[in-house]
Amino acid sequence: CIRDRVRVELLQAQRDYTASSLARIQVRVTRLESLLSSRRVAEAEQARADAREAERELEGKHPLLQQLARQNIDLGEKVTAIASALETISAEDDKARKQAGRIDDESRKTRQKLDIAGLNTALGEVLLKQHRMLPEQREITKRTKQLEDEISETSLRQLQLEEEQRNLRNIDEYLDELVIDIDPAMAADIRPELEQLLLNRASLLDKAVATSRDYLAALGELDFALSNLSEVVQNYDSFLRERLIWVRSVRQPVLHILQTIPADLAHLLSPGNWLGVLANLKSPSLATPVFILSLLAVVIFRLRKQILYRRLVASGREIGRPITDRFSFTLQAIGYSVLIAAVWPFLIAATGWQLSATIETTDFSAAVSTGLLWLAPTLFSLSIFRVICVKRGVAEIHFRWSRHSYEILYREFGRLMMIYLPAGFVAITLVNYDEHAITGAIGRLAIVVAQLSLAIFFYHVFEPRDGVLKWYFAKHRNSLLYRLRYIWFVTAVGVPLVLVFLSIAGYLYTAGTLTRSLAHTLWLIIFLIILHQVVVRWLLLTQRRLAYHAAVERHK
């Protein structure tokens, strides 16, 4: 037993020594790569300077000489750009590898802690913090796709450079082809200078090919590093999600949290934070044209709003007439509904993109951007269904819903937009701005309000005696849906109320995750209902048209 213990200690010491040696070697390799990269950049800068000097010396001479000198300068600038990009890619590769190593190390230590101490509130808070600090999988995937395009472009450029390099191996033949259209006397006069320019270009091509080859290899290494990082992040994210769903996120009692409301409000409504948002909003970026376009769309919508609504109503005037009714009228009505519902979400999404695309964005602006980018599609999902339920809109005229049903839906979706969207925006903004703010009074209150708004929505929509399905129950009293009406009604209202209890009890991660899933389920149901009604409308219209033609044939 003592011998085994000594052997284990010896193996651990050997492992630690090997790890230490590996770390020292990695540091030396990093330094050598840095020196090599700096040398490449310096050589490229020198080659470009030599090319510029040659151009100045050839001013006023034959156009062919000036053209070659200009081409050498362009090639020198490309070499410099590739060398600088190579330095950036190497730094990004080193960062990705270190990040993957750090996350893998954290994952291993976390698993050891869980095996020893089990899952508790204190460890749960640590895991929640680590989960929030994980890199975005979407950003890694986006960068990987960019690398694929960059590798393709670099490979093509590499082939072009190598082809030109092969052509310059025999400078005499290249020169003969170059001066074939020039007067022989003039060609003989400028030939020495042309030869020197071509020799300089051959040297530049050697540097360009070597640097491009190294750059292509660096891109491949970065792609591998990002793939490894993505796998590590995905595995650790799945591991954390499975554990965090069962752990309390906050240990503070609710009464103590309520005392922090004034401080949390002052923190959220700080003028300095919102002035920073306005400053970032005015800063030019790649998203600025889209932001300006969204502002123009809102102005045009305000001016043409009544026209759009009149066209929406007009698309239903021929509905129900066997001869003139067309399925295209329904598609037009849905198109107008989408257009009406998309204007404000488009502006909100453009604003969020503008804030995220700004180079010097503040932490609060970035959090507001995330909140706006969540708000835009959610608002669109609710708005499209609410517009469909307007008077003489798609639901009433095209889908033939009862007035009682579409009026309830119109009212309740409006109420949900007024309560759920602001509460969700506050919660999303806080969780992305300050990891402790979401556990405070305002953050928890925002989550609870959002969950309560869902419970109120489900109550009024699915209430068995006076809800949306009142007309259906009156005609189908023998259906399974009618017999189980109170069970699914209690379930629909009870699920958000259970989430409210979890939020109050401190299971914020669990409640937030399930609330997001519940909302996504609601949006999916909305989409499926609209799709189902569109298909039913098409089938009924087809059946009606066939019956009409059959009646006409019988009459003949």
ROKESE-90490 format. One record per residue (C-alpha): residue in three letters; x, y, z. Coordinates in steps of 0.1 Angstrom, whole numbers, padded with zeros to 4 digits, always signed. Layout:
BEGIN
ALAXYZ;...
//
This chain:
BEGIN
CYS+0000+0000+0000;ILE+0029+0024+0009;ARG+0046+0014-0023;ASP+0015+0022-0044;ARG+0012+0056-0026;VAL+0048+0064-0034;ARG+0043+0053-0070;VAL+0012+0076-0074;GLU+0032+0105-0059;LEU+0060+0099-0083;LEU+0037+0098-0113;GLN+0020+0130-0102;ALA+0054+0147-0098;GLN+0064+0135-0133;ARG+0031+0148-0147;ASP+0036+0182-0131;TYR+0072+0183-0143;THR+0061+0174-0179;ALA+0033+0200-0177;SER+0058+0227-0165;SER+0082+0218-0193;LEU+0055+0219-0219;ALA+0044+0253-0206;ARG+0080+0266-0209;ILE+0083+0252-0244;GLN+0050+0268-0254;VAL+0062+0302-0241;ARG+0094+0298-0262;VAL+0075+0289-0293;THR+0052+0318-0288;ARG+0082+0342-0285;LEU+0098+0327-0316;GLU+0066+0330-0336;SER+0063+0366-0324;LEU+0098+0374-0335;LEU+0093+0357-0369;SER+0061+0376-0374;SER+0078+0409-0366;ARG+0106+0400-0390;ARG+0082+0393-0418;VAL+0065+0427-0413;ALA+0098+0445-0412;GLU+0110+0428-0444;ALA+0077+0435-0461;GLU+0079+0472-0451;GLN+0115+0474-0464;ALA+0105+0458-0497;ARG+0076+0483-0501;ALA+0100+0512-0493;ASP+0124+0499-0519;ALA+0096+0497-0545;ARG+0085+0533-0538;GLU+0121+0545-0541;ALA+0124+0528-0575;GLU+0092+0544-0586;ARG+0105+0579-0577;GLU+0138+0572-0596;LEU+0118+0562-0627;GLU+0096+0594-0628;GLY+0095+0608-0663;LYS+0108+0577-0680;HIS+0091+0551-0702;PRO+0055+0543-0692;LEU+0063+0506-0691;LEU+0089+0512-0665;GLN+0065+0533-0644;GLN+0038+0507-0648;LEU+0061+0479-0635;ALA+0073+0501-0606;ARG+0036+0507-0597;GLN+0029+0470-0598;ASN+0058+0463-0576;ILE+0045+0488-0551;ASP+0011+0472-0551;LEU+0027+0438-0546;GLY+0048+0451-0517;GLU+0017+0465-0501;LYS+0000+0431-0505;VAL+0029+0414-0488;THR+0028+0439-0459;ALA-0009+0434-0455;ILE-0006+0396-0455;ALA+0023+0398-0430;SER+0002+0421-0407;ALA-0029+0398-0411;LEU-0007+0368-0403;GLU+0004+0384-0371;THR-0033+0391-0362;ILE-0043+0355-0371;SER-0015+0341-0350;ALA-0026+0362-0320;GLU-0062+0350-0325;ASP-0051+0314-0327;ASP-0031+0317-0295;LYS-0061+0333-0278;ALA-0084+0306-0289;ARG-0061+0278-0278;LYS-0056+0295-0243;GLN-0093+0300-0240;ALA-0101+0264-0249;GLY-0074+0252-0224;ARG-0088+0275-0196;ILE-0124+0263-0202;ASP-0113+0226-0203;ASP-0094+0231-0171;GLU-0124+0248-0154;SER-0146+0219-0166;ARG-0122+0193-0151;LYS-0120+0212-0118;THR-0158+0217-0117;ARG-0164+0180-0122;GLN-0140+0172-0094;LYS-0157+0197-0070;LEU-0191+0182-0078;ASP-0178+0146-0072;ILE-0164+0157-0038;ALA-0190+0183-0024;GLY-0220+0177-0046;LEU-0242+0204-0060;ASN-0252+0232-0036;THR-0262+0269-0037;ALA-0227+0283-0033;LEU-0213+0261-0060;GLY-0243+0267-0082;GLU-0236+0305-0081;VAL-0200+0298-0093;LEU-0213+0275-0121;LEU-0238+0302-0131;LYS-0210+0328-0133;GLN-0189+0304-0154;HIS-0218+0297-0177;ARG-0224+0334-0183;MET-0187+0338-0191;LEU-0186+0311-0218;PRO-0180+0324-0253;GLU-0210+0326-0276;GLN-0213+0295-0297;ARG-0230+0316-0324;GLU-0199+0339-0326;ILE-0176+0310-0329;THR-0196+0295-0357;LYS-0198+0328-0375;ARG-0160+0332-0373;THR-0155+0297-0385;LYS-0176+0304-0416;GLN-0156+0336-0422;LEU-0124+0316-0420;GLU-0137+0291-0447;ASP-0143+0320-0471;GLU-0109+0335-0462;ILE-0092+0302-0468;SER-0108+0299-0502;GLU-0098+0334-0512;THR-0062+0329-0499;SER-0059+0296-0517;LEU-0069+0313-0550;ARG-0045+0342-0544;GLN-0018+0317-0536;LEU-0023+0299-0570;GLN-0021+0332-0588;LEU+0011+0342-0571;GLU+0027+0309-0578;GLU+0017+0311-0614;GLU+0033+0345-0618;GLN+0064+0332-0599;ARG+0067+0304-0625;ASN+0064+0328-0653;LEU+0093+0349-0639;ARG+0118+0321-0636;ASN+0130+0328-0671;ILE+0133+0366-0671;ASP+0148+0369-0706;GLU+0117+0352-0722;TYR+0094+0373-0700;LEU+0112+0405-0711;ASP+0110+0395-0747;GLU+0072+0392-0744;LEU+0070+0424-0725;VAL+0088+0446-0751;ILE+0074+0429-0782;ASP+0052+0459-0791;ILE+0080+0485-0783;ASP+0104+0500-0807;PRO+0136+0478-0807;ALA+0159+0508-0800;MET+0138+0519-0771;ALA+0134+0484-0759;ALA+0172+0479-0758;ASP+0176+0512-0740;ILE+0152+0504-0712;ARG+0159+0467-0710;PRO+0185+0469-0681;GLU+0160+0489-0660;LEU+0132+0465-0669;GLU+0153+0435-0659;GLN+0161+0451-0625;LEU+0124+0458-0619;LEU+0116+0422-0628;LEU+0143+0409-0605;ASN+0128+0430-0577;ARG+0094+0417-0585;ALA+0107+0381-0584;SER+0121+0388-0550;LEU+0088+0403-0539;LEU+0069+0373-0553;ASP+0091+0349-0533;LYS+0082+0368-0501;ALA+0046+0370-0511;VAL+0044+0332-0518;ALA+0062+0323-0486;THR+0041+0347-0465;SER+0008+0337-0482;ARG+0017+0300-0476;ASP+0024+0307-0439;TYR-0008+0328-0437;LEU-0028+0299-0452;ALA-0013+0275-0427;ALA-0021+0299-0399;LEU-0057+0301-0411;GLY-0059+0263-0410;GLU-0045+0262-0375;LEU-0070+0289-0363;ASP-0098+0269-0379;PHE-0087+0239-0360;ALA-0084+0259-0328;LEU-0118+0274-0331;SER-0133+0239-0338;ASN-0117+0226-0307;LEU-0129+0257-0287;SER-0164+0252-0301;GLU-0164+0215-0290;VAL-0150+0224-0255;VAL-0176+0252-0251;GLN-0205+0230-0263;ASN-0195+0201-0239;TYR-0191+0224-0209;ASP-0223+0243-0217;SER-0243+0211-0219;PHE-0227+0199-0186;LEU-0236+0232-0169;ARG-0271+0234-0182;GLU-0279+0199-0169;ARG-0267+0209-0134;LEU-0279+0245-0132;ILE-0315+0236-0139;TRP-0316+0220-0104;VAL-0297+0245-0083;ARG-0308+0277-0065;SER-0293+0307-0081;VAL-0297+0332-0052;ARG-0293+0327-0015;GLN-0306+0361-0003;PRO-0341+0361+0013;VAL-0368+0380-0007;LEU-0375+0406+0020;HIS-0338+0416+0020;ILE-0338+0419-0017;LEU-0368+0443-0017;GLN-0347+0468+0003;THR-0323+0471-0027;ILE-0351+0484-0051;PRO-0340+0521-0049;ALA-0304+0513-0056;ASP-0313+0490-0084;LEU-0335+0516-0100;ALA-0308+0542-0098;HIS-0284+0518-0113;LEU-0308+0509-0142;LEU-0319+0545-0149;SER-0285+0561-0145;PRO-0283+0591-0169;GLY-0247+0584-0176;ASN-0256+0549-0189;TRP-0283+0562-0212;LEU-0263+0591-0224;GLY-0237+0565-0234;VAL-0264+0546-0253;LEU-0273+0578-0272;ALA-0237+0585-0280;ASN-0232+0550-0293;LEU-0264+0553-0313;LYS-0250+0584-0331;SER-0217+0569-0338;PRO-0212+0557-0375;SER-0209+0520-0381;LEU-0218+0493-0407;ALA-0253+0492-0394;THR-0259+0530-0398;PRO-0275+0527-0433;VAL-0299+0501-0420;PHE-0307+0523-0390;ILE-0315+0553-0412;LEU-0336+0531-0435;SER-0356+0519-0405;LEU-0362+0555-0394;LEU-0375+0563-0429;ALA-0397+0532-0429;VAL-0413+0544-0396;VAL-0419+0578-0410;ILE-0434+0564-0442;PHE-0455+0540-0422;ARG-0469+0568-0400;LEU-0479+0587-0432;ARG-0493+0556-0450;LYS-0507+0537-0421;GLN-0544+0543-0429;ILE-0538+0534-0466;LEU-0523+0500-0455;TYR-0552+0493-0433;ARG-0577+0502-0460;ARG-0559+0479-0484;LEU-0560+0452-0458;VAL-0598+0456-0455;ALA-0602+0459-0492;SER-0585+0425-0498;GLY-0615+0408-0481;ARG-0643+0424-0501;GLU-0646+0395-0526;ILE-0642+0368-0500;GLY-0671+0344-0499;ARG-0682+0350-0535;PRO-0678+0318-0556;ILE-0669+0336-0588;THR-0646+0363-0577;ASP-0631+0348-0545;ARG-0593+0341-0549;PHE-0567+0326-0526;SER-0544+0354-0536;PHE-0566+0378-0516;THR-0557+0359-0484;LEU-0520+0361-0493;GLN-0523+0398-0499;ALA-0541+0403-0466;ILE-0514+0384-0448;GLY-0487+0404-0466;TYR-0503+0437-0455;SER-0506+0423-0420;VAL-0469+0414-0420;LEU-0460+0448-0433;ILE-0480+0466-0407;ALA-0466+0444-0379;ALA-0429+0446-0391;VAL-0423+0483-0390;TRP-0416+0489-0353;PRO-0397+0456-0348;PHE-0375+0466-0378;LEU-0367+0499-0361;ILE-0359+0481-0328;ALA-0337+0455-0345;ALA-0319+0482-0365;THR-0313+0502-0333;GLY-0299+0471-0315;TRP-0277+0463-0344;GLN-0264+0499-0345;LEU-0255+0497-0308;SER-0237+0464-0312;ALA-0218+0474-0344;THR-0203+0505-0328;ILE-0166+0501-0322;GLU-0164+0519-0289;THR-0197+0506-0274;THR-0201+0507-0236;ASP-0210+0476-0215;PHE-0245+0491-0209;SER-0250+0499-0246;ALA-0240+0463-0254;ALA-0265+0450-0229;VAL-0293+0473-0243;SER-0284+0460-0277;THR-0289+0424-0267;GLY-0322+0434-0251;LEU-0334+0452-0282;LEU-0324+0423-0305;TRP-0345+0400-0282;LEU-0373+0425-0282;ALA-0376+0429-0320;PRO-0385+0393-0330;THR-0407+0389-0299;LEU-0426+0420-0307;PHE-0430+0410-0343;SER-0444+0376-0333;LEU-0470+0392-0311;SER-0478+0421-0335;ILE-0484+0398-0365;PHE-0511+0378-0347;ARG-0526+0410-0332;VAL-0529+0426-0366;ILE-0544+0394-0380;CYS-0571+0398-0353;VAL-0581+0434-0361;LYS-0617+0441-0371;ARG-0624+0431-0407;GLY-0589+0416-0409;VAL-0576+0382-0418;ALA-0591+0364-0388;GLU-0626+0377-0393;ILE-0629+0378-0431;HIS-0605+0352-0444;PHE-0604+0326-0415;ARG-0641+0332-0405;TRP-0633+0333-0368;SER-0661+0344-0345;ARG-0661+0380-0333;HIS-0659+0368-0297;SER-0627+0349-0304;TYR-0607+0374-0324;GLU-0617+0403-0301;ILE-0604+0384-0271;LEU-0571+0376-0289;TYR-0567+0412-0300;ARG-0572+0425-0265;GLU-0550+0399-0248;PHE-0521+0401-0272;GLY-0522+0439-0268;ARG-0521+0434-0230;LEU-0493+0409-0233;MET-0473+0433-0254;MET-0477+0460-0228;ILE-0465+0439-0199;TYR-0444+0410-0211;LEU-0422+0429-0236;PRO-0410+0457-0212;ALA-0404+0432-0184;GLY-0385+0408-0207;PHE-0364+0437-0221;VAL-0354+0448-0186;ALA-0345+0412-0175;ILE-0325+0405-0207;THR-0307+0439-0204;LEU-0298+0433-0168;VAL-0286+0398-0172;ASN-0262+0409-0200;TYR-0250+0440-0182;ASP-0244+0429-0146;GLU-0245+0393-0135;HIS-0255+0404-0100;ALA-0282+0428-0112;ILE-0306+0401-0123;THR-0305+0386-0088;GLY-0315+0419-0073;ALA-0350+0432-0068;ILE-0355+0448-0102;GLY-0342+0418-0121;ARG-0362+0393-0102;LEU-0393+0415-0103;ALA-0390+0418-0141;ILE-0389+0380-0145;VAL-0419+0376-0121;VAL-0439+0402-0140;ALA-0432+0386-0174;GLN-0443+0352-0160;LEU-0474+0366-0145;SER-0483+0383-0178;LEU-0481+0349-0194;ALA-0504+0334-0167;ILE-0530+0362-0172;PHE-0528+0358-0210;PHE-0534+0320-0208;TYR-0563+0326-0183;HIS-0583+0349-0205;VAL-0576+0330-0237;PHE-0582+0295-0225;GLU-0609+0302-0199;PRO-0634+0273-0206;ARG-0667+0293-0202;ASP-0658+0326-0219;GLY-0625+0320-0236;VAL-0614+0319-0273;LEU-0627+0283-0277;LYS-0662+0291-0264;TRP-0677+0287-0299;TYR-0659+0254-0304;PHE-0671+0240-0271;ALA-0707+0249-0279;LYS-0706+0228-0311;HIS-0684+0199-0299;ARG-0695+0190-0264;ASN-0686+0153-0270;SER-0650+0160-0280;LEU-0620+0150-0259;LEU-0609+0186-0259;TYR-0642+0197-0243;ARG-0641+0169-0216;LEU-0605+0178-0206;ARG-0610+0216-0208;TYR-0605+0222-0171;ILE-0573+0201-0170;TRP-0555+0218-0198;PHE-0568+0252-0186;VAL-0553+0246-0151;THR-0521+0234-0168;ALA-0518+0264-0190;VAL-0523+0289-0162;GLY-0504+0268-0136;VAL-0471+0264-0155;PRO-0464+0302-0154;LEU-0474+0304-0118;VAL-0450+0276-0109;LEU-0423+0295-0127;VAL-0432+0326-0106;PHE-0428+0305-0074;LEU-0394+0292-0087;SER-0383+0328-0093;ILE-0393+0339-0059;ALA-0376+0309-0043;GLY-0343+0318-0060;TYR-0343+0293-0089;LEU-0338+0321-0114;TYR-0318+0302-0140;THR-0344+0274-0139;ALA-0373+0298-0141;GLY-0357+0319-0169;THR-0348+0289-0190;LEU-0383+0274-0187;THR-0400+0308-0193;ARG-0380+0312-0225;SER-0390+0277-0237;LEU-0426+0285-0228;ALA-0425+0317-0248;HIS-0409+0300-0278;THR-0436+0273-0276;LEU-0463+0300-0277;TRP-0447+0316-0308;LEU-0445+0282-0325;ILE-0482+0276-0318;ILE-0491+0310-0332;PHE-0472+0302-0364;LEU-0488+0268-0367;ILE-0523+0282-0362;ILE-0518+0308-0389;LEU-0503+0281-0413;HIS-0532+0257-0405;GLN-0558+0284-0412;VAL-0542+0293-0445;VAL-0542+0257-0456;VAL-0578+0253-0445;ARG-0588+0284-0464;TRP-0571+0271-0495;LEU-0588+0237-0492;LEU-0622+0253-0486;LEU-0618+0276-0515;THR-0608+0248-0538;GLN-0637+0227-0527;ARG-0661+0255-0532;ARG-0648+0263-0567;LEU-0651+0226-0577;ALA-0687+0224-0563;TYR-0696+0256-0582;HIS-0682+0242-0615;ALA-0700+0210-0609;ALA-0733+0228-0603;VAL-0728+0248-0635;GLU-0722+0216-0655;ARG-0753+0200-0641;HIS-0773+0231-0650;LYS-0761+0229-0686;
//
